[in-house]
Amino acid sequence: MSGSDRVGLSGPVEQPRGEMTVEEEGRLVVRVRLPLPASARPRLLLQPRPKKGEPEESGRYVELEPAGQDQWRAVLEAAPALEEGRWDAYVVGVPGEERTPLLPGLRDLRALVSGGGDGRTAPVAVRIPYATKDGRLAVRAWWRAMHAEAGRIVLAGDSMTVTARLFGARLGDGAAVSLHRRGQDTAVRQIALRAQGDQEFSFTVDYGELVTDGGGPGAGKAPVVWDVYVHPVTGAPRIRVARLLDDIADRKTVFVYPATVFGGVSARPYYTFDNDLSVEVGPRRRR
């Protein structure tokens, strides 16, 4: 049944709408307008969205407590953290419904706007409420034991310079940035970094280095994607460079960088579906 056709205890009931506030400590406060008797026991359900072809896993339930006439409130504490992925919000306990999707209401994300300051510790756990493309309320979550937060990206000539900060690791001997080409014949380009202390660093990617030795796309072929990592010390596991510490759940369509054209190709930095930093190198487009 659609939201406008659902029938509650005393007639038609609007589909519930959820408001979410992210607090500085990382907890989520959820407020839901739902006309139910005070004796009802509705619950908030955050359901992880399964990957294509995989079964649905168990979700996270939180009790909704009465908070005024037709108002209910739940608090999702910072711990335990949500696993990385997208979590759809539902209400369970509405008469006649197995689970009811929440429509998006006000989302107070002011605690996230300042980004990753010096006070943030590892592991990095992030929760960002957002409205899905089909108009529902969901939460985008990341959990990373080690993380490299991308900052400012400056484009100049045929290169880009990125500032970043490490969480959960320290820079030491042999620290370097590496770009890994996606695909079966993975190639790697290693780049020196400039350290400012043991966590802050910057690096410059010369796009020309990504097209040498067959690294770039051929004429008329699909673009080549290079994923950006940092190795904090020699022999350490690589850490993905990403931008997670603010209020933007889907950065890919929000931060769109211009392409640099040189020779027969074009190159541009971009953020992936998971807000990870990559570089796309493609054939030069004809106008």
N, C-alpha and C positions, 0 to 999 in steps of 0.2 A: 504493500500500500504506500502511496505517496505521503509526504508529510502533512498535506492539507486534508487527506482522507482518513488519517488515523483517528480512532475513537478511544477516548479515555473513560474514566469512571463517570463523568458527568457531561459527555458530549464531545464534540471535536476538540482536538488538542493540537496546538502548533508543534512542529518538529522542534525539539529542544535546541537551544543555542548556547554555546559555551564561550565564556570569557576566560582568558588565561593571563596571569601575571607571572613573569619570571623574576624572582627575587635574587639579591646579590649572592646569597649562599648557594644558589643553583636549584632551589626548590621551585616547584610549580604550584601556584594556587589557581584552582579551577572553580568558576562560579557558573551554575547552570540554572536557567529559568525552566521550571518543569512543574505544571499544576498537578500535584499528587497530594494525597492526604499525609499528614505528619507521621502517621503510623507506617508509611511505606518505607522500604529499605532499598532504594536505588543505589547502584554502584557505577562508578566511572570505570570504563575499560579502555586501556591503551593496547591496541592490537598491532603487533609487528606485521608489516606488509610483506608477504612472502615473495621471494624472487621467482621469476618466471619458471614454471614447471616444478616448483617445490611446494610441499604441503604447508598449511598454516600451522604456526606454532602457538603455544599458550601465551596469552597476553598478561598484562599487569592490571590487577583489580585494586581499586581504592574506594572505600566507603564514601558516599555522599551524605553529608550531615545537613539537617535543616538550617537555613540561614535567613529566615523571613518568609513572608507569604509567597508561595510558589518559587522559592529560591533555595538552592542547595549548594554546598561548598565541599570541596575536597582538596587535600594537600598532598602532593607527591614529593616526598623528601628527596634530597640530593643523592642519598645512598639508600639502596643500591642503585647504581647508575643504569640507565637504559642502554641496551646493546646498540651498536651502531646500525642505523637504518631509519626507516620511516614508520611511524606508529600512528595508526588511525584512531580517532577518539569516538567512543560510543558511550551510551547510557544503557545499562542493563537493569531491568526491573520495572520497565514501563508495561502496563497491562496489555496483553495481546501481542507483544513484540519480544523476539528473542534478544535482539540488541538494536538500538536505534542510533544511527549516525548523528553526531553533533554538527550543527551548522556553526560556522565561525562567527564569533562576536568580537568584542574589543580585545586586542592583544597588546598588553603593556610590556614592551621589551626594553625599557629604558636602562635596566640593569646590564643589558648586553652591549649597549651602544659604545661604551668606552673601550671595548675590545680586550685584548690580553695584556693586562698590566703586569707590573713586577710581582704583584701579590698572587698570581695564579700559580698553582703547583701541578705536578704530574701525579697520576695520569690526568690527561685532559678529557673532561666530560662536558659535553655541550648539549643543550636542549633548546630548540627554537620552534615555538608554535608558528604555524602558517596555514593559509587556506589552500586547499588542493585545487587543481584545475577544474574539477567537477563540483566545487563549492562546498567542500566539507572541511572540518577542523582536523588537523594532524600535527604531529610533533616530529621534527627532524632531529635525530640524535647522532652524536659522534662519541666514541670512546677510544682513546689512543694512549697507550702507555708511554710512548715517545712521540713528539710532534714538533714539526718545524713550521711556525706561523709566518706566512708571507706577509710582508708589509707593502711599502710603496714600490711600484714598478715604473721605471723611467725608460722610455723609448728614445733612442738617439742613434741616428745613422742606421746602420745595419745590425744593431745590437739592442739588448735590453739589460737593464741593471735592476736587481731585486734586492731589497733589504729583508731580513728575516730574523727570527728569534727561536732558539731551541727550548723545549720543555722536556724534562725527563732525561736529559743527556747534557754533557759538557764538551766543548770543543777542545781538542788536544792535537798531538802530533799526527800529521797526515790527514787532517780534516780537509774534505774536498766536496764539491758538488758534482753529481753525475746525472746525465740525461740518458734515458734508456728508450730506444725506439721500440714501439709496439710491433708485434708480429712474430712470426716463427723465426725469422733471421735477425734476431735482436742484436742491434749494435749499441755501443756505449760510447759516450763522449764525457771525459773527465775534465772538470774545470776548477781552477784554483779559486779559493774563497778568501775574503778579507775579514779577519776576525776583529771584533771590537769587544774584548773581554772573552769570557768562556761560554757565552750564550748568543750574543748578538753577532751577526755577520752579514755580509753582502757578497754578491757575485755578479759577473757580467757574462752574458751568453752572446757570442758572436754568431749570428745566424749562418754566416758562411761556413762555419765548422760543421753545421748540420747537413750540408749538401755535398761535402767532399767525400771521396771514396765510396760513391754510390749511396750516400745516406739520404739524399733527397729524392723526391718523386720524379718519375720520368714524364715526358710530355704526354698530356692527356690522362695521366694516371691519378688515382685517388690521393688525397693528401697523406703525408706521413706525420705521425704524432710522436713526440718525444715527451716522456714523463720525467718530472724533476724530483731529484732526491738529494739528501745530504748525508755524508758519512762523517760522523763527529770525530772519529779517530781512525787510524789505520786498522783495518780488520773488523771494525764495528759494523753491525747490521745497518743497512741504509734506512733512512727515515724520509717518508714522503713529505714534500713541501706543499702546504695547503693553506687556505684562509678560512678559519673556522670561528674565530673569536670575535664575533659581532652579531648583529641581529638579522643577517641575511641568510635565509634557509637555502635558496637556490641562486647561486652567484653567476651561473653560466650565462643567463640571459640578461643579467643586470650590469655586470662589468664586461663590456665588449671593447676590446682593444683594437686599434687600427692595424691593418696589415702593412708590413714593410715590403716593398717590391724591389728586387735586385736581380739582375740577370734574367733568367727565365722563370723565376719562382717568386713566391710571396711567403712571408712568415709572420706569425702573430702569437703572442701569449694568450692563453685562455684558461678559464676554470672549468673543470669537468663537472659531470653530473653529481659527483661527491665533493665538490669544491676543492679538488686537488689542482695544483698548478701544472700545466703542460704547455708545450709549444707545438703549433701546427705549421707544417711546411707543405705548401701545395703548388701546383703549376700556376704560373701567372695567368690571370683571367683576361681574356680579350674583351674589350668594351664593345 
